[in-house]
Amino acid sequence: MEITFGAKGADITDRFRAYAEEKLAKVTQLLPRATALDVKLTRHAVPHTSVAGGRVEITVHGPGSIIRAESDGPDKYMAFDSAYHRVMERARRVHDKRTDHGGRRRTPLREAVATGFEQVDITPADPETVEAVRTGSIPTIEAEQPDTEWSPVVIRQKRFPAKRMGVRDAVDQMELVGHPFYLFVDDATGECAVVYRRKGWSYGVITLDDDAAEPAAGAERAAS
C-alpha cells in the first residue's frame, strides 16, 4: 500500500517519515485491501508565544470505506501517535467485522458479469448507451448557477454518491470517518436518513416524512 506524506507550514523529516511508516505497517496488516494511506502534517503556532504545535491527519482509502482520524499535539510525534491510535481502533473494528462475516460469500465481479448480474440488484446499461456516453454523443446539460448575494457566513456544499445500507452499517461508517453524523439511503425504506451520535453510547436516526406532524415546542431539544 502506498503511503503519501504532505505538509503545510512544516517539514517532513526522514526521521518522522521512518517513524510513521513503521507504525502504519500495522494498519496494512489489518487492512490488506486498502489502496492508499495519506499522512498530512500541519504546523500551527500559538499567537504571541514561542509554543508551536502540530496537527496530523491520517486517511486510509479502501474499497467501500474510508478511515480518517486527526489529532493535535505539542509536537508532530505526539499528534501522530494520537491520530494513529484512533485509526488503529477503527481499523480493528473493520477487520473484526470482516472476520465475523467471513462466512458470507460475495459474488465476484467476473461471475456477476457472466450471469448478467442476476445475483445482484443491478441492471447493466445496453452497449449503445455505453458507447454514446464514451464518445460524448449524448448531450450534457449544465445547470446555470444562480446569482447569490454576498454573505459573511460561508456555507460549504458537498455532494456524495448515494449509498444504500442498513442503519447499523451507517453507524459503523460514521464511526470510521470520525464524524458526529452520517447521511445515507436506508436500504429498508429507500429514503434518505441521517444517523447521529447522542450522549453516552447511544445513537439516533432522523428521517423526513411529508405527512408527519410538527413536533411540540421543546420536543426536538428533549429528543437530542
N, C-alpha and C positions, 0 to 999 in steps of 0.2 A: 504494500500500500504506500502510495506517495505521500510524504509529509511536506507541506509547504509552510514556510515561515514568512511573516510580514511584520512590519514595524512602522509606527508613527511617532516621530519625535524620540526614537530610541534606536539603539544598535543591537543587532543580533550577533552576539559574540560566539566564537566557536565553542567556548565552554558551555554557554547556555544551550546552544543547539545540541551538543552531545548529551547534556543533562536531560533535555526534553525528549530526545529520540530514544534514549534508554528507558525512560519511564513509559512513553507511549507505545513501546513494543508490547506491553501487556494488553493494551487496547486491541491491537491487531490479533492477539491470541484469542480474545473473547469474541471479536467480530471479524472473522476471516473473510467475510464477503464485503466488508467495507471497501470503498473505492478510493477515497481520498481523506486526508486529515489536514486541517488548516489550523495554524497557531498564529495569533496576531498579538503583538506586544505594543501597548500604548503607554507612553510616559507622560505623567502629569505632575506638576509641582504645586504645592500649596502656596498661594499668593503671600508675599511679604515674609517668607521664611525660606530657609535652606532645605526644607524637607521635600524630598522628591519620591513619589511612589509610582506604582505601575499597575496597569490592568492587563490581564491575559485573557484572551478569548480562544477557546478550543472548540472546533466544529468537526464532527465526524460525519462524512457523507456515506450513505449506504443505500442499498436497494430498498425502497419503501419507507425509509425513515431517516431523520437527521437528528443527531445527538449534539447538543450545544450547551456549553457552560462558560461562564465568565466570572472573574473574581478580581478584587483589588487587594493590594498589599503594599507594605512599606518598601519592598524591593521586588524585582521581577521573579525571583525564585519562590518567594512566599506566595505571590499571586498565582504563579503557575501551579504550585502544589495544591492550593485550594481549588482551583478550577479543575485540575487533574482528578482529584478525589471525587468531585461531582460527576465528571464524565465516566469514571470507572464505576460509580454506583449505578448510573443509568445503563452503562454497557452490560453490567452483570444482570440487570433486570431484563434486557433484551435477550441475552444469552440463555438465562433461565427459562424465559418464556418459550424460546425456540426449542429448548431441550424438552420441556413439558409437552409440547405439541408435536414432537418429532415423529409420533406415530401416524399423524395425518399425512396422507400422500398428496402432494401438489402436482398438478398437471403440467408437464414440461411444455414449453412453447412449441417445440417441434411437433410433439404429439397433438397439441391443440390445433395447429395449422393443418396437419394431415387429416384430421377428422372434421374440419370445418367449424372449429370452436364449439362443438356440441357439448363438451363438458363444462364450459364456462358461459356466462351470460353476456356474450359479445357477438354482435352482428358485423362481420367484415364488410368493408366497402367494396363495391364492384370495381374491376380493373379499370373501366373507363373513367370513373370518378378519381381514382388514384392517379392515373396518368394526367388528367386535366389539372389536378392540384399541382403535380410535379412540374408541368410545363407552364403553369400560370395562365392557362386559358380561361379558368374560372375567375371572373372579375372580383376584385377585393374592394369593399366599401369601407372607407374610413369615416367615422363619425366626427363631425366638427366639434371642437371644444368650445363651450360657451364662454363668453367673456365674464370674468369674475372680478368683483371689486376687491381692492386691497384690504387685507385684514392683518392685524398684528398677531392673530392666532394662526399658527401653521398646522394644517391638517394633512397628514401624510396618508396617501391612499395606496393600497396594495391589492393585487388580485392573485389568487392562488387557484390551481385546478381543484375542482370539487372532488372530494374523496368520500366514498361511501364506506361506512364502518359502523360497528356497534358502539354503544356508549362506553363499555369497558375498554375497547381499543382506543377510543378517543381520549379517555383519561390517561392511558399509557402514553399516547403520543404527546399529550400536554406535558406530562412529567419529563419526557425525554428531551423536549426542547426547553424546558425550564420556564414556561410561561404560566401565568395565572388563569388562562382560559384557552380554549381551542374550538375553532369553528369547523364543522363537518356536516356531512349529509347522513342522517340517520338511516341505516340500512333497513330498519324495521318499518319506517313510515315513509321514507323517501323525501323527508322535509329537512330543511336546514335547522341545525340546532347548535347550541354552544354549551360545552361543559366548563365549569369553573371551580376553582378551589375555594372552599369555605373555611371557617375556623376549625382548628383541630385537624383531624384526618378525614373529614367528610367532603363530599363534592356535590355540586348541583348541576342541573340541566335546564337550559332555557330554550323554549320553542315559541313559535309565533302561531296564533290562531285568530283568524278574522272574526270568528263568532264568539270569542272569549269576552267576558265582561271586564270592565275596567276594575283594577284592584282597589280595594278600600284604602283610604288615607293611612299611611304608615305600614301597610301590608308588605310593600316591597322592602322597606327597611328591616322589618321583622324577619322576612324570609332569608335575608343575607346573613 
